[in-house]
Amino acid sequence: MTTINNTSKATALRTHTCGELNASHAGQTVTLSGWLDSKRNHGGVLFINLRDLYGITQVVADPGGPAFKTAEEAKSEYALRVTGKVRQRPGANANKHMPTGEIELEALEIQVLNASLPLPFDLGEHAGVSEETRLKYRFLDLRRPRMAKNLVLRSRLSRIIRDYLYDLDFNEVETPMLTRSTPEGARDFVVPSRNNPGEFYALPQSPQQFKQVLMMSGMDRYFQLARNFRDEELRSDRQPEHTQVDLEMSFVDEQDIARVVEGMMKAVFASLGDEVSGPFPEMEFSDVMLKYGSDKPDLRYSLEIKDCSDLFKTSEFKVFSGALADGGVVRAIRGEGAAVFSRGDMDKLTELVKRLGAKGLVWLRFKDGKWESPTLKFISEAEQAALKERLGVKDGDAVFLAADKAAVAAPCLGALRNELIARLKPAAIKKWAFLWVRHFPLLEKDAESGNWTFTHNPFTAPLPEEAHKLDTDPGNIRSAQYDLVLNGVELGSGSVRNHSRAMQEKIFALMGYDKEQVQKRFGMIVNAMDFGAPPHGGIGMGYDRLIGLICGTESIRDVIAFPKTTSGACLMSDAPSTIDAKQLKELHLKIEN
């Protein structure tokens, strides 16, 4: 339970909090208010742990004492007000693991402020209750010390971030929650307009256009802890509504933005007692995909993918030579200690890469000074020796190879890398591993329409030295787009933006929008570009993901006060729900089954 040493919380119902008392208060008569966390009977004496947000204090009710009967009748999660005398616990009974463990409160009066029904689940930290039950009774779930600590930390760190940005002259500006629908990569949540029949607002997927317009308005430095809404498939690190630390700056380049963000991260982790050094490492998107097979690699671990195409140029193994002849690659990753994997384990890893599009997986184990593999007879001794040297193979290791197009081999081995980390549990090189991944492709082909589409953001600028390729080779243009990765999680994404209308419209044209469509969908921002729009850029950082990483949770639902399930439901409030006929009529809507 988090402890806050602050004596300013005295109210009409308490003089101190349950995490505040210590030996210096011995002999004082105090009043505490909180919940009955647990109760024990030792030889007729009742011991109650009284809990509030700030901690736990042990309350003692002696037989025959004025508070004994009430203590005896009180049950779990009763809200109690206890007045008593602080006394030191005898030396052997002191609890060094509790901030209040030196003292106990001799109860003189216990008042039941509110009773509780029998609990639907045990509030203990290891009760094993289902998440559905926890979310239905979220008001009880948030009383658990771990959950309370998460929300308190979230609140504390938001202040650290705000203070840091205020000190750098950022201005906190709120952008609209009701806006228009624009293509930004996910489905919009839409809201019908009663005053404009047949028309709809959209909840913002991000404040993207508004924050850019703020730069064009001369605001220079903007931020907010912005609420974003995306109607997409949910998972442990994705919610339909989430919070991001959103910032934008004028007259900057990529490195200016990086310095601000890195300073913010240093301030956040310094407040936790952790030192984060900078500047953060950075890699080109093409290099990170080659080396780690992912644009969000977990750099706490040193496993690297190696290109081995040159080792198998003349190979008689058709799997390798065929892939190379078809313009593909042969890449490999070493699993340190993975020679212990059984044939069944190898089959599961093979199925993993097949699900991602690979034709198969070649594996070799190196045990007792020699190779073992079903495909060993197809790989020459010279190739085996070269592979061993290239990957630094040692006794007890295994090697995994993918032979395919680079676009297939990279993500397959990236997923395999993550699986090896999960299974082998190698020692982490560092606690917090940041990485800037820079210069993603500007455009990619849309599988359905065949048009070019943005890889990250439709307003991202191409690198100046590559802008000329828009006319000749749009699929090979690097952008001023960057992601910030922490421990294998995409923490933030941003870019230097287009500030020229001509450049923005040229990119929109490649995406299939004519000038009329551009004006209809993006008129607000392209019109502003006509009036001296400054160079600008920024980033949006997932605040829920950051807090989840710091708290070590498996799901961001554990750091959000009232999250949704994977189906988008709030089990506590029963949202979403139907609306009545009168509301539908007012909104000019009709539900058709």
ChimeraX attribute file (.defattr): number of C-alpha atoms within 10 A of each C-alpha:
attribute: neighborCount
match mode: 1-to-1
recipient: residues
	/A:1	19
	/A:2	17
	/A:3	18
	/A:4	13
	/A:5	12
	/A:6	12
	/A:7	11
	/A:8	9
	/A:9	10
	/A:10	13
	/A:11	12
	/A:12	6
	/A:13	15
	/A:14	17
	/A:15	17
	/A:16	18
	/A:17	29
	/A:18	26
	/A:19	25
	/A:20	18
	/A:21	24
	/A:22	17
	/A:23	15
	/A:24	12
	/A:25	15
	/A:26	17
	/A:27	13
	/A:28	12
	/A:29	16
	/A:30	20
	/A:31	25
	/A:32	25
	/A:33	24
	/A:34	25
	/A:35	26
	/A:36	22
	/A:37	22
	/A:38	15
	/A:39	19
	/A:40	13
	/A:41	11
	/A:42	8
	/A:43	8
	/A:44	12
	/A:45	16
	/A:46	17
	/A:47	22
	/A:48	27
	/A:49	19
	/A:50	28
	/A:51	27
	/A:52	23
	/A:53	21
	/A:54	21
	/A:55	22
	/A:56	27
	/A:57	28
	/A:58	22
	/A:59	26
	/A:60	24
	/A:61	26
	/A:62	19
	/A:63	14
	/A:64	10
	/A:65	14
	/A:66	14
	/A:67	21
	/A:68	21
	/A:69	14
	/A:70	15
	/A:71	25
	/A:72	17
	/A:73	9
	/A:74	20
	/A:75	19
	/A:76	18
	/A:77	22
	/A:78	19
	/A:79	22
	/A:80	23
	/A:81	19
	/A:82	25
	/A:83	23
	/A:84	22
	/A:85	19
	/A:86	23
	/A:87	19
	/A:88	18
	/A:89	17
	/A:90	10
	/A:91	8
	/A:92	6
	/A:93	11
	/A:94	15
	/A:95	13
	/A:96	9
	/A:97	8
	/A:98	15
	/A:99	19
	/A:100	21
	/A:101	20
	/A:102	23
	/A:103	25
	/A:104	26
	/A:105	29
	/A:106	22
	/A:107	26
	/A:108	19
	/A:109	17
	/A:110	23
	/A:111	15
	/A:112	16
	/A:113	13
	/A:114	11
	/A:115	14
	/A:116	13
	/A:117	9
	/A:118	10
	/A:119	11
	/A:120	12
	/A:121	15
	/A:122	15
	/A:123	20
	/A:124	14
	/A:125	12
	/A:126	7
	/A:127	9
	/A:128	10
	/A:129	14
	/A:130	9
	/A:131	13
	/A:132	13
	/A:133	14
	/A:134	18
	/A:135	23
	/A:136	16
	/A:137	17
	/A:138	19
	/A:139	13
	/A:140	16
	/A:141	23
	/A:142	21
	/A:143	18
	/A:144	19
	/A:145	19
	/A:146	18
	/A:147	19
	/A:148	21
	/A:149	20
	/A:150	24
	/A:151	18
	/A:152	15
	/A:153	17
	/A:154	20
	/A:155	12
	/A:156	13
	/A:157	19
	/A:158	16
	/A:159	12
	/A:160	18
	/A:161	19
	/A:162	19
	/A:163	15
	/A:164	18
	/A:165	22
	/A:166	15
	/A:167	9
	/A:168	11
	/A:169	12
	/A:170	20
	/A:171	17
	/A:172	16
	/A:173	16
	/A:174	15
	/A:175	18
	/A:176	11
	/A:177	17
	/A:178	13
	/A:179	17
	/A:180	16
	/A:181	18
	/A:182	16
	/A:183	12
	/A:184	17
	/A:185	15
	/A:186	13
	/A:187	16
	/A:188	20
	/A:189	18
	/A:190	18
	/A:191	15
	/A:192	16
	/A:193	14
	/A:194	16
	/A:195	10
	/A:196	10
	/A:197	12
	/A:198	11
	/A:199	14
	/A:200	17
	/A:201	16
	/A:202	18
	/A:203	23
	/A:204	27
	/A:205	25
	/A:206	21
	/A:207	23
	/A:208	21
	/A:209	16
	/A:210	17
	/A:211	26
	/A:212	29
	/A:213	19
	/A:214	19
	/A:215	23
	/A:216	22
	/A:217	14
	/A:218	11
	/A:219	17
	/A:220	17
	/A:221	23
	/A:222	23
	/A:223	22
	/A:224	23
	/A:225	21
	/A:226	23
	/A:227	20
	/A:228	17
	/A:229	22
	/A:230	21
	/A:231	16
	/A:232	16
	/A:233	13
	/A:234	15
	/A:235	14
	/A:236	14
	/A:237	15
	/A:238	19
	/A:239	25
	/A:240	21
	/A:241	17
	/A:242	22
	/A:243	20
	/A:244	22
	/A:245	20
	/A:246	25
	/A:247	29
	/A:248	27
	/A:249	26
	/A:250	22
	/A:251	12
	/A:252	15
	/A:253	17
	/A:254	17
	/A:255	9
	/A:256	13
	/A:257	21
	/A:258	18
	/A:259	14
	/A:260	16
	/A:261	19
	/A:262	18
	/A:263	17
	/A:264	18
	/A:265	21
	/A:266	17
	/A:267	20
	/A:268	21
	/A:269	16
	/A:270	13
	/A:271	13
	/A:272	12
	/A:273	9
	/A:274	13
	/A:275	15
	/A:276	19
	/A:277	12
	/A:278	12
	/A:279	13
	/A:280	14
	/A:281	10
	/A:282	16
	/A:283	16
	/A:284	16
	/A:285	21
	/A:286	17
	/A:287	14
	/A:288	20
	/A:289	23
	/A:290	23
	/A:291	21
	/A:292	26
	/A:293	26
	/A:294	22
	/A:295	28
	/A:296	24
	/A:297	27
	/A:298	24
	/A:299	21
	/A:300	18
	/A:301	19
	/A:302	13
	/A:303	20
	/A:304	20
	/A:305	23
	/A:306	18
	/A:307	18
	/A:308	21
	/A:309	19
	/A:310	11
	/A:311	17
	/A:312	19
	/A:313	15
	/A:314	12
	/A:315	18
	/A:316	13
	/A:317	15
	/A:318	11
	/A:319	18
	/A:320	26
	/A:321	19
	/A:322	17
	/A:323	17
	/A:324	21
	/A:325	11
	/A:326	10
	/A:327	10
	/A:328	19
	/A:329	27
	/A:330	24
	/A:331	22
	/A:332	26
	/A:333	25
	/A:334	25
	/A:335	25
	/A:336	20
	/A:337	18
	/A:338	22
	/A:339	19
	/A:340	15
	/A:341	16
	/A:342	10
	/A:343	11
	/A:344	9
	/A:345	12
	/A:346	18
	/A:347	14
	/A:348	12
	/A:349	19
	/A:350	20
	/A:351	16
	/A:352	19
	/A:353	22
	/A:354	14
	/A:355	11
	/A:356	14
	/A:357	15
	/A:358	21
	/A:359	16
	/A:360	20
	/A:361	22
	/A:362	18
	/A:363	22
	/A:364	22
	/A:365	25
	/A:366	21
	/A:367	16
	/A:368	10
	/A:369	9
	/A:370	11
	/A:371	19
	/A:372	16
	/A:373	16
	/A:374	10
	/A:375	11
	/A:376	16
	/A:377	10
	/A:378	15
	/A:379	15
	/A:380	14
	/A:381	12
	/A:382	10
	/A:383	16
	/A:384	16
	/A:385	13
	/A:386	15
	/A:387	18
	/A:388	16
	/A:389	11
	/A:390	14
	/A:391	18
	/A:392	11
	/A:393	19
	/A:394	18
	/A:395	16
	/A:396	18
	/A:397	20
	/A:398	24
	/A:399	22
	/A:400	22
	/A:401	22
	/A:402	28
	/A:403	25
	/A:404	25
	/A:405	16
	/A:406	18
	/A:407	14
	/A:408	19
	/A:409	27
	/A:410	25
	/A:411	21
	/A:412	25
	/A:413	30
	/A:414	24
	/A:415	19
	/A:416	21
	/A:417	25
	/A:418	18
	/A:419	14
	/A:420	19
	/A:421	19
	/A:422	10
	/A:423	12
	/A:424	14
	/A:425	10
	/A:426	16
	/A:427	10
	/A:428	14
	/A:429	11
	/A:430	11
	/A:431	12
	/A:432	19
	/A:433	19
	/A:434	29
	/A:435	24
	/A:436	23
	/A:437	25
	/A:438	24
	/A:439	20
	/A:440	21
	/A:441	20
	/A:442	27
	/A:443	26
	/A:444	18
	/A:445	15
	/A:446	13
	/A:447	9
	/A:448	6
	/A:449	10
	/A:450	11
	/A:451	15
	/A:452	20
	/A:453	22
	/A:454	20
	/A:455	17
	/A:456	21
	/A:457	19
	/A:458	20
	/A:459	24
	/A:460	23
	/A:461	23
	/A:462	27
	/A:463	16
	/A:464	11
	/A:465	9
	/A:466	14
	/A:467	17
	/A:468	13
	/A:469	14
	/A:470	18
	/A:471	9
	/A:472	9
	/A:473	11
	/A:474	20
	/A:475	15
	/A:476	15
	/A:477	22
	/A:478	24
	/A:479	24
	/A:480	23
	/A:481	28
	/A:482	25
	/A:483	25
	/A:484	26
	/A:485	22
	/A:486	22
	/A:487	19
	/A:488	19
	/A:489	18
	/A:490	22
	/A:491	22
	/A:492	22
	/A:493	20
	/A:494	24
	/A:495	27
	/A:496	26
	/A:497	23
	/A:498	25
	/A:499	25
	/A:500	19
	/A:501	17
	/A:502	13
	/A:503	16
	/A:504	20
	/A:505	19
	/A:506	16
	/A:507	25
	/A:508	21
	/A:509	16
	/A:510	17
	/A:511	20
	/A:512	15
	/A:513	16
	/A:514	13
	/A:515	14
	/A:516	10
	/A:517	13
	/A:518	18
	/A:519	15
	/A:520	10
	/A:521	16
	/A:522	17
	/A:523	14
	/A:524	14
	/A:525	23
	/A:526	22
	/A:527	13
	/A:528	19
	/A:529	20
	/A:530	13
	/A:531	12
	/A:532	11
	/A:533	22
	/A:534	21
	/A:535	18
	/A:536	23
	/A:537	29
	/A:538	30
	/A:539	25
	/A:540	25
	/A:541	23
	/A:542	23
	/A:543	23
	/A:544	24
	/A:545	26
	/A:546	22
	/A:547	22
	/A:548	21
	/A:549	19
	/A:550	15
	/A:551	19
	/A:552	12
	/A:553	15
	/A:554	11
	/A:555	16
	/A:556	23
	/A:557	22
	/A:558	23
	/A:559	26
	/A:560	19
	/A:561	16
	/A:562	16
	/A:563	21
	/A:564	20
	/A:565	18
	/A:566	14
	/A:567	12
	/A:568	17
	/A:569	16
	/A:570	19
	/A:571	19
	/A:572	17
	/A:573	13
	/A:574	9
	/A:575	11
	/A:576	10
	/A:577	9
	/A:578	7
	/A:579	8
	/A:580	8
	/A:581	12
	/A:582	9
	/A:583	11
	/A:584	15
	/A:585	11
	/A:586	12
	/A:587	18
	/A:588	16
	/A:589	14
	/A:590	9
	/A:591	6
	/A:592	4
	/A:593	3
